[in-house]
């Protein structure tokens, strides 16, 4: 009955809904825009059109920081609100057609994780910190995932033991990435945001976005974990 109800809603466009189960809780969400943390064919199509129009973005199907900046540049060039999100007006201007209904499914989880993480950019690094007044790396990841109803161990080595191992080539926004830094084993953790970048609480100062391909992180990278199932 629930499946038929959702299907009917989608078909009539009365509401665009997707069912999400996290820690036993079912939530319905509406898809009003395509933005940071989203992945899949719609994102790839947007990226392809942006690239064809001369904007610096790769059509990899992941809506990361580079895609957001390209969208903002497109919006500024066309007199739209430069919020970096592709809503109906931006979609129509860019693609030349009406924005389709986009099923969020569990993709909503990664989008919310990344949105929460991004809201703490610049938050000071504090050793042992696990709140918005200051984070260490694992405290930041634990706090961000908890905001989406996902409970993680407190320390990086414990977080490395949960979820599903993911190859670097398979990374999607919302996956956790791990590094062996000041001691053997997983001693640093961040959250992949797309475009080869991850967000983390860096001991060098604050919560920030860094490239996975920076020499130091290439040398210390040890693996990734996906905590929730995703369906695109």
C-alpha positions as CSV (number, residue, x, y, z in Angstrom):
1,X,0.0,0.0,0.0
2,X,2.8,2.4,0.9
3,X,4.6,1.7,-2.4
4,X,1.4,2.3,-4.4
5,X,0.8,5.6,-2.5
6,X,4.3,6.9,-3.4
7,X,4.0,5.7,-7.0
8,X,0.7,7.5,-7.4
9,X,2.2,10.7,-5.9
10,X,5.1,10.6,-8.3
11,X,2.8,10.0,-11.3
12,X,0.4,12.8,-10.5
13,X,3.2,15.3,-9.6
14,X,1.2,16.3,-6.5
15,X,4.4,15.6,-4.6
16,X,7.8,14.3,-5.4
17,X,8.6,11.9,-2.6
18,X,11.2,9.3,-1.8
19,X,11.3,6.9,1.2
20,X,14.3,6.9,3.3
21,X,15.1,4.4,6.1
22,X,17.8,5.4,8.6
23,X,18.1,3.6,11.9
24,X,14.5,2.3,11.5
25,X,13.0,5.7,10.8
26,X,11.1,6.4,7.5
27,X,11.0,9.9,6.1
28,X,9.5,11.4,3.0
29,X,11.3,14.3,1.3
30,X,10.5,16.5,-1.7
31,X,12.9,17.1,-4.6
32,X,12.8,20.8,-5.4
33,X,16.4,21.2,-6.6
34,X,19.5,19.3,-7.6
35,X,22.5,20.3,-5.5
36,X,25.5,19.5,-3.4
37,X,25.8,15.9,-2.6
38,X,23.5,14.6,-5.3
39,X,24.7,12.0,-7.8
40,X,23.4,10.2,-10.8
41,X,22.3,10.7,-14.4
42,X,20.6,14.1,-13.9
43,X,23.8,15.5,-12.4
44,X,25.8,14.1,-15.3
45,X,23.5,15.7,-17.8
46,X,23.7,19.1,-16.1
47,X,27.5,18.9,-15.9
48,X,27.6,17.9,-19.6
49,X,25.5,20.9,-20.6
50,X,27.6,23.2,-18.4
51,X,30.8,21.9,-20.0
52,X,29.4,22.4,-23.5
53,X,28.5,26.0,-22.5
54,X,32.1,26.7,-21.5
55,X,32.0,26.2,-17.8
56,X,34.8,24.4,-16.0
57,X,33.2,21.2,-14.8
58,X,33.7,17.4,-15.5
59,X,30.6,15.3,-16.2
60,X,31.3,12.6,-13.6
61,X,27.8,12.5,-12.1
62,X,28.8,13.8,-8.7
63,X,27.5,17.3,-7.6
64,X,30.6,18.5,-5.7
65,X,32.2,21.9,-5.1
66,X,33.4,22.4,-8.7
67,X,29.9,21.7,-10.0
68,X,28.4,24.1,-7.5
69,X,30.8,26.9,-8.5
70,X,30.1,26.2,-12.2
71,X,26.3,26.5,-11.5
72,X,26.8,29.7,-9.6
73,X,28.8,31.2,-12.4
74,X,26.1,30.1,-14.9
75,X,23.4,31.7,-12.7
76,X,25.3,35.0,-12.4
77,X,25.8,35.1,-16.2
78,X,22.1,34.6,-16.7
79,X,20.7,36.9,-14.1
80,X,19.6,34.1,-11.7
81,X,20.0,33.9,-8.0
82,X,23.6,32.5,-7.6
83,X,22.9,29.9,-4.9
84,X,24.7,27.0,-6.6
85,X,21.5,24.9,-6.6
86,X,19.7,23.8,-9.7
87,X,16.1,24.5,-9.2
88,X,13.3,24.8,-11.9
89,X,14.4,28.2,-13.1
90,X,18.1,27.3,-13.4
91,X,17.3,23.9,-14.9
92,X,15.0,25.4,-17.6
93,X,17.6,28.1,-18.5
94,X,20.4,25.6,-18.7
95,X,18.7,22.6,-20.2
96,X,16.0,24.3,-22.3
97,X,13.3,22.1,-20.8
98,X,11.1,21.6,-17.7
99,X,12.9,20.2,-14.7
100,X,12.0,16.5,-14.3
101,X,10.8,14.8,-11.1
102,X,13.9,13.5,-9.3
103,X,13.5,10.6,-6.8
104,X,15.8,11.2,-3.9
105,X,15.7,7.8,-2.2
106,X,18.7,7.3,0.1
107,X,20.6,10.0,-1.9
108,X,18.9,12.5,0.5
109,X,21.1,11.1,3.3
110,X,24.3,12.0,1.6
111,X,23.0,15.4,0.6
112,X,22.0,16.2,4.1
113,X,25.3,14.9,5.5
114,X,27.3,17.2,3.1
115,X,25.0,20.1,3.7
116,X,25.5,19.8,7.4
117,X,29.3,19.4,7.0
118,X,29.6,22.4,4.8
119,X,27.7,24.6,7.3
120,X,30.7,24.1,9.7
121,X,33.4,25.3,7.3
122,X,35.9,27.4,9.3
123,X,35.0,25.9,12.6
124,X,38.2,25.8,14.7
125,X,40.0,22.6,15.2
126,X,40.0,21.5,18.9
127,X,41.7,18.3,20.0
128,X,39.0,16.1,21.5
129,X,36.3,18.5,20.3
130,X,32.9,17.1,19.1
131,X,30.7,20.2,19.0
132,X,30.2,23.3,16.8
133,X,32.5,25.3,19.2
134,X,35.4,23.1,18.0
135,X,36.0,19.7,16.3
136,X,38.7,17.2,15.9
137,X,38.5,15.0,12.8
138,X,36.5,12.1,14.2
139,X,34.4,14.3,16.4
140,X,33.4,16.3,13.3
141,X,32.4,13.2,11.3
142,X,30.5,11.7,14.3
143,X,28.6,14.9,14.8
144,X,27.7,15.4,11.2
145,X,26.4,11.8,10.7
146,X,24.5,12.0,14.0
147,X,22.7,15.1,12.6
148,X,21.3,12.6,10.0
149,X,20.4,10.0,12.6
150,X,23.4,7.8,12.0
151,X,25.4,6.8,15.1
152,X,29.1,6.3,14.7
153,X,31.9,5.4,17.1
154,X,33.8,8.4,18.5
155,X,37.3,7.6,17.2
156,X,38.6,7.3,13.7
157,X,39.8,3.8,14.1
158,X,36.4,2.7,15.4
159,X,34.7,4.5,12.5
160,X,36.9,2.6,10.1
161,X,35.4,-0.6,11.3
162,X,31.8,0.2,10.4
163,X,30.1,0.4,7.0
164,X,31.1,-1.1,3.7
165,X,34.6,-0.8,2.3
166,X,34.7,1.3,-0.9
167,X,37.5,1.5,-3.5
168,X,38.8,5.0,-4.1
169,X,37.5,4.9,-7.7
170,X,34.0,4.2,-6.3
171,X,33.8,7.1,-3.9
172,X,30.5,9.0,-3.8
173,X,29.5,12.1,-1.8
174,X,28.9,11.2,1.8
175,X,31.5,8.4,2.0
176,X,34.0,8.5,4.8
177,X,37.7,8.6,3.8
178,X,40.5,7.6,6.1
179,X,44.2,8.3,6.5
180,X,47.1,7.0,8.5
181,X,48.8,10.2,9.7
182,X,50.4,10.7,13.2
183,X,50.2,7.0,14.1
184,X,49.8,3.7,12.2
185,X,46.3,2.8,11.2
186,X,43.3,5.1,10.7
187,X,44.1,8.3,12.6
188,X,42.4,10.9,10.4
189,X,39.0,10.9,8.8
190,X,36.9,13.1,6.6
191,X,33.8,13.1,4.4
192,X,34.0,12.9,0.6
193,X,32.1,15.7,-1.1
194,X,32.8,14.9,-4.8
195,X,35.2,16.3,-7.4
196,X,38.1,14.5,-5.7
197,X,37.7,16.6,-2.5
198,X,36.8,15.9,1.1
199,X,35.8,18.0,4.1
200,X,37.5,17.5,7.4
201,X,38.5,19.0,10.7
202,X,42.2,19.7,10.0
203,X,44.7,19.9,12.8
204,X,46.3,22.7,10.9
205,X,43.5,25.0,11.8
206,X,39.8,24.4,11.1
207,X,37.1,22.5,9.2
208,X,38.0,22.9,5.5
209,X,37.8,21.2,2.0
210,X,41.0,19.5,0.8
211,X,41.8,17.6,-2.4
212,X,42.4,13.9,-2.0
213,X,45.1,14.3,-4.5
214,X,47.2,16.6,-2.4
215,X,50.6,14.8,-2.0
216,X,50.2,14.4,1.8
217,X,46.8,12.8,1.5
218,X,47.7,10.6,-1.4
219,X,50.6,9.2,0.7
220,X,48.5,8.7,3.9
221,X,45.2,7.5,2.4
222,X,44.2,4.0,3.6
223,X,40.6,3.5,2.6
224,X,37.0,4.5,2.6
225,X,33.7,3.4,4.1
226,X,30.1,3.8,3.0
227,X,27.8,3.9,6.0
228,X,24.3,4.0,4.4
229,X,23.0,2.3,1.3
230,X,22.6,4.5,-1.7
231,X,20.3,4.1,-4.7
232,X,20.7,6.5,-7.7
